[in-house]
């Protein structure tokens, strides 16, 4: 492909930047145990 080298370079660059931007890892197993958020609560209606 014409842009394979450019794509690989871009992905490598973004991977490094994304790793630097991550400040906290999320524990997905713990998050799955949380109650589901309703659409009303998601919209900011906490009543």
Helices and strands as residue ranges (DSSP letters): H 4-21, H 28-32, H 39-42
